Amino acid sequence: MKFLTQPYPLNSLPDFMHQSAWEVHHFMQCSHAQVGMAFVAGMVITCQGLVDFKSPLTGKPRSIGINQMIVSESGDRTTTSDAFVLAPIFQHDAQAVAMHEEKLKAYRANRTIWMNMSKSLSRRLVKLKTDGKDTTMLEAQIAEHQRQEPIAPRLRRLIRQDITARSSMDALAGHNETLSFVTDEGQTLFGSDIMRHVGKLNSFWDGTSPLSLDRANGETIIARDARVSMYFKAHEPVLKRYIQKYGEIARGAGLWARFLVAKPESLKGQRVVMGQEFKSETLPDIHARMMELMAIYDEKILSGPFERDVVELSDDAKDLWFHFAKQVEHDQKPGSWLHDVSDHASKFMENVGRLAATFHYFSGAAGKISAVTLRKAQEIVYWHMYEYVRLFSTYGALSPAHAAAGELIDHLLEHFWEGPGKGTKVPRSKILTSGPEPVRNAAGLNAALHLLQVDNIVSVFKNPEENQKEYIFLQDWYFSARAMRTV
């Protein structure tokens, strides 16, 4: 039994991204979640250095950095789908490395010359002092020479993999730096030094400024207005080992609460081999936008400290934001489905706001964030909250109603679903007499149906031509996906 498993809402991505997302999904035959999370990562990585989100609670700018983790198996094509979606970012970093290597050669040559000149000036200074001559002019020349010491070039990559707390701070030192921890091998990231510094990771997500790290030589690294996000795949055994070792610290400190997580069902063994090269009509436009944003950031960061753009909610969106916030707060009360994961629920609206700001800015939309954009972001973050419950709740389905709803789904799919376009409907009385045990009574069935109707998995109606006989109507979008094992 699954906890109300649903497909990732690809159509909640920005409108211009729908076709590309579905093209990647169909060609790669990977899960909806893998595709959707890759597109979200691409938008976040290319936007987080340029824009902040104005919180409707505090009125202060907040980072739009989003942490994502997908739990999957080897061979689920996460690497390949990421290669398509995030190609411009990988290319940007490859070019940055190549340019850095050339600059490093020039720096080493200039530094050799500078060092030789330093030695020469030092020898002259010693001779003048030995001879008892005036050294004023030479000392001024030496001071000027010291000011001209070549500066080592800085490698700015947007993506890092195996990294330590110190090297991450080195990368973020200064003003307005940005980076993302991205890898398709969670073992690499979980085994790295940075994952043992839970407090530092939380500060990265929070956008704390300034961040500092004291070196052994007495030097302090300071990062101001840095922006960090994470996006990685983890195999379940690797995740379990990390949780066994650091789980109480990570959960207690709120690390996982800051993540959008997913564990989609594997499609291995069900995919059809495609004998053609992947081509997309719309993905190049999305890639062009990524390259445009990266070019803007590169230009700004080289010019020195700058003020990020700040986007805020429209009045309608703000009203909707507070409506969602009240609902999530209500669902954290004892006995409700979010009570056991209140750590994650407390970050829900923050992630909704960040994602909405990302959608707005990446789309190049003018003005304030619309209610439509906010709702799209909410739908995606809400989907992830269900996944968080499945992965991290100690109670699994949390309540008898949720458990009954899951069993009812499986029963409807196995015994009644007729296929897409068939308009499958099931008499309510059938479930009461032959359904799973938890729904063979009115109270149990009503509670389960309520949950399924909220998620638009089924609808319930009365037929006036049959003396108001009640039927359960099975929604095509959900049962078609379940039948194809794509969720």
N, C-alpha and C positions, 0 to 999 in steps of 0.2 A: 504494500500500500504506500502511496506517495502522499506527501502533504500538499494537496491542491496544486500539483505541478502544472505550470502553464508555459507556453512558448514565450521567449523574450519578445517584448513588443517592438519589433523593428519599425513599425509604422509610427512609433512615437519619436523616432529620430526626426531631425528637421526635414521638411517636405522634399527639398531638392536632393536629399540623401537616400530616399526610399529605394529608388530604382537600383542604385549602385549596391546597396546593402542586399537586396534580394538577388541581384546578379551574382554577387560573391557567394551568397548562401547556396544558390542552386548549382553553380559551377563547382564550387569546392565541396559541396555536400557535407558541410560541417554545421554545427548547431547554430540556431538563431543567436544564442548568447555569445558564442565566439565571435560572430560577425559584428553584432551590435557593440560589444565591449571594445573591439578593435577600433571601430569608428569613433566611439567616445574618447578612447585614448588618443587618437590622432588629433581630435579637436582640442582636448585639454593640453596636450604637449605643446601645440603651436599657439595656443591662446594665453596660457597661464603667465607668461612673462610680460604680457601687454595689457591685461585688464584685470580689475578686481570687481567684486560684487558688493554693492552697498546693502548691508543687512537691514531689513525692515524692523528688527528688534532694537538694534543699537544705533543705527544710522552711520556706522563706521564701515570702511572698506574691509572686505574679507578676501582671502585667497580663493581662487576657483579650482585649486588643485584637488583632484579626485583620486583616491586609491581604489584599485580594482584587483581582485584575485579570482581566477577561474580554476576550479578543481577539475582536472580532466585526466584522461588516460593517454599513454603514448600512442601515436598513430591517429589522434583525433583531428589532425590538420590545423591546429592552432598556429603553428609556426608558418605554414604556407599561407593561411589566410592573412596573418599579420604582415607577411612579406608583400602581399598585394596592397593592403589598405595603408600600411605605414611606409610604403616605398620611398616617398619624398623625404621623410625624416631620416631614414637610414642613409639615403644618398647625401643629404645635407651633412650628416656626421662623418661620412666617408670623405667628403670633400674637405671638411674641417680638419680631419687628421692629415690628409695629404698636404694641405696648405701649411699646417703647423710644422710638419717635418721639414718643409722648405725654409720656413722662418727660423726653425731651430738650427739649421745648417748655417744660415747667415749670422744668427746670434752667436753661435760658437766661434765663428771666424772673427767677428767683431770683438768678442770677449777676449780671445787670444791676443789680438792686437792691443786691446786696452790693458790687459795684464802685463804684456811686455813693456808698454809705455809706463805703467805703474812701477815696474822694477827699475826701469831706466831713470825715472824721476827720483826714486828712492836712493839709487846709487849716487846721483848728482847731489842730493841733499846731504848725504853722509860725507861726501868729499868736501863740500863747501863748509860744513860744520867743523870737519877735521882741520881744514885750512884756516879756520877762524874768520871766514868771510860772511857777508850779509846774505841771509837766506829769505828775506821778506818776499821778494818777487817770486822766487821758486816755490815757496810755501803757498802763495796765492794760486800759482799755476797748478800745484798738486790738489788744492781744494777744488778748483774748477774741474780738474780731471776726475776727481771722485764723484762730482755731481753728474758727470757724463757716463757713468758706468752703464753698460748696456743692460736693458731689462729683458729678462727671459720672456719669450712669447707665451701667451696663455692659450691653452687648448680649451675651446668651448664646444662641448658636445651636449646635445639635448638629452641623450640617452646614456645611462650607465648601467652596468650589470653587477659584477662582483666589486664591491666598494666598501671601504672602511669608514668609520665615523670621521676620522681625520681627513681622509681624501675627499669625503663629501663636503666637509667644511672648506677645504682648499678650493674645491670647485665653486663653492657658493660665496667665497670671500669677496668683500666689496659691496657694491650696490646693485640691486635688481637682477641678480643672477638667477638662472632657472635650470632645473634638471629633472629628469624622470628616471626612476629605477624600472627598467623594462627587461624582462627575460622570459623565454619560454621554458626555462629550466629552473623551477622553483628551488631545486636542491642547491643551485649555485647561490641564489639569493639568501636562502635560509641558512646556508653554511657561512655566509659572509659576516664580517664583524658588525656591520651596521644593524643587522637584525637582532643583535643582543642589546642594542641601545634603544629600548622602547621609548624612553622619554624623549630622546632626540627625534625619533620618527614622529612622535605626536607633535612636537614643536614644529617640525617641517610642515605637517598637514595644517596646523593651526596658523601658519604664517607668522610665527613669533618673530619680533624684531626689536633689538638686534639679537642674533644668535652668536655665541662665542665659544671658543675652545682654546684652552691654555696649553701651550706646548711645553715640553720639558726644558727647553732653553730659555724659558721666561717670556717668549713671544706669545701674543694672543691673536688668534684668528677671529675676525669679526665679520659677520654676514648681515647686511641690512636689507630688508624688504626682499628676501629670497623667496622663491616659489618652487615647491617640490610636489611631485605626484608619483604614484606607483601603479604599475600594471604588469602582472606576471601570472604565469600558469604554474600550478603546483600539482604534482601527482599526489593522490590521497595518502599513500604510505609516508611520503616526505612531510606532508602537512601534519600528519598524526605524530610523527617523531618530534617535530618542532613544538607542537602543542603539549606533548608529554613533558618536554624539557622546560619550555618557557610559557606554557599555556596559562597558568595562573597569573603570572606577571603580565603577559600580553593582554589577557582578557580584563584583569583587574585594573590595569593602567589605561584601558580604553583603546588599545591599538586596533583590535578587530572591529570595534564599534565604528571606527572611521572608514571601514572598507565597504565597498559594494562587492558582494561575493556571488558566485554562481557555481553550480555543479550540474551542468547539463548532461543529459543522457547520451552515451556514446552511440554513434551511428556506424561503427565498424561492422562490416559484414553485410550491410544493407545498401551500400553505395554502388552506383552504377559508374563504370569506367567511362570517362568522357574522352573520345578520340579527337579532341580539338583543342586549340589554344584559347586561353581565356582572353576575351575582349569585352570591353565595356564602353558604352556610349557616354556615360555620365561620370565615371570614376575620374577621368582626366580633369574634369572641371573641379572636383573636390581636391585632387592633388595640386592643381594650380593655386587654389586658395591656401592650402597648407604652405606652399612655397612662398606665396606672397606674404603671409604672416611671419614666416621665419626670416625672410629678407628684411622686413620692417624691424623685427626684434634685433637682428644682427647689426643693423645700422644704428639703432638707438643705443645698444649696449656699448658700442665703440665710442659714442659721443660723450659718455659719462653718465652720472646719475640722472634719472628722468622720472617724471610722474606718470604712473600708469593711468589709462582710461578707467573710469568707474561707471558701471551700468547699474541701474536700479529698476525696481518694479513699478509698473504703471499702477494707478489707483485700483483698477479692477484686479490686477494681478496681486496687489498687496492684500486686498480683501480675501482673495482665494487662498493666499499663503496662510493667513491666520485661520481660515476655515480648516485647511489641512492640518495645521498645527494643533488645533483644538481636538480634532478627531484622533490624531496620534496620541495626544495626551490622555484622552479618554480610554484608548485601547491599552494603556499601561496599568490600569487599575488591577488589583488582585483578582485572579480568575480569568482575565482577558488574555488574548493571544500574545500580546507584547509584554506582558508583565515579566516574563522570564528573560526578556532581551531588552530591558529598558535602557541598557547602555547604548545599544545600537539605535533604538527609537529616539533617544535624545539627540542624535546627530542627523536624524532623518531630514528635517526641514533645512538644515545647513547644506546637506548634499543636494537637496532639491534646488535651492537657490543657486548653488555653484553650477549645477548642470544647466539650469535655465540661462544663466549668464553666459555660459560657454556656447550654448545653442545660438543665443542672440548675437553674440560677437562674431562667432565663426560665420554665421549667415550674412554678416554685413548689414544687419537690420538697423534702421535709424530709430532714434528716440529711446523710449523706455521698454523694458521687457513686458511683453503682452501676457494676458491671462492664458491665451492659447499655448504660448511657449512654456509657461510655467506648468500647465497641466501636462504637457508632453513629458517634461522633466519628471514630474511627480509620478507618472505612470511607470517610468523606467525605474526610478528609485524604489517605488512601492514593490515592483517585481523583485528587486534585489532584497527587499526586506523579508519577503517570503523565503527566499533562498537562505538568508541569514538564519531564520528560524529553523529551517531544515538542517542546517549544518551545525549550529551552535546551541540550539535550545536543549536543555537537559531533559525536557519533557516530550521531545519529538513533536507530536501533533498538538500537544499542549492541552487539549480539552476533548471530552467525548464527542462533542459536535464536530470538531475537525477530523477526528479519527473516522467517525461515521460518514462524513462527507467524502473522504478518500475512498472508503470501501464502496460507497454508492457509485462513485465515478467508475471504478473498476467493474462493478456489476452491470451498470448501464452499457459500458463499452463491450463487455463480453457477451451479454445476453440480448441486447436490444438494438444496438447501433446498426443502422441499415446502410450507411455510407453517405458521402457528401451529396447534397442536393435532394435527398430523399425525404426530408422533413420528418425525421424520426420523432415520434411522440409515444410516451409510455403512460398507460393509466396509473394514476397514483395508487389505486387499490392493488395493482399487481405488486408494487414494491412492499406494500403493507403485508401482503400474504406470502410473497416468495423472495423478498429482498434479503440483504444481509441482516443478521440479527439486530444490530444497533438501530436499524430504521424500520423494524416491524411493529413500531408503535407510533402513534401520532406525534407525540412530543419529540421523539428522536428524529423522525423523518422531517418534521417542520424545521428543527434546528439545522439539520444538514442541508436541506433545500435553501434555507435562508443564506447560508454561506455560499452556496453555488450560484444563487441568483445575484448576490452582491458582485461576484466575479464574472457574471455574464456567461457562465458555463451551461446553465440551463435556465429556462423560464417556465413558469407554471400558469396555466390558464384553465378556465371552465368553459365547456362546450354547451351553449344554450340549447342546441338541438338534441342533446343527450341528457336533458334534465340536470344541467350544470355539472356534468361529470368532469372531474379534474384530471388533467393530463400534465405530464412533465415533458417539455419540448427540449430536445438535445441540440445545442448550438453547434453548427457545422464547424466554425473556426477552431473550436477546441477539440472536438472528438475526431475531426479529420487529422489534426496534428498528432493526437495520441495514437490513432490507428496506424499512422506512418512511423511512430516511434521517433518523432523529431523533437520531442520536448523532454 
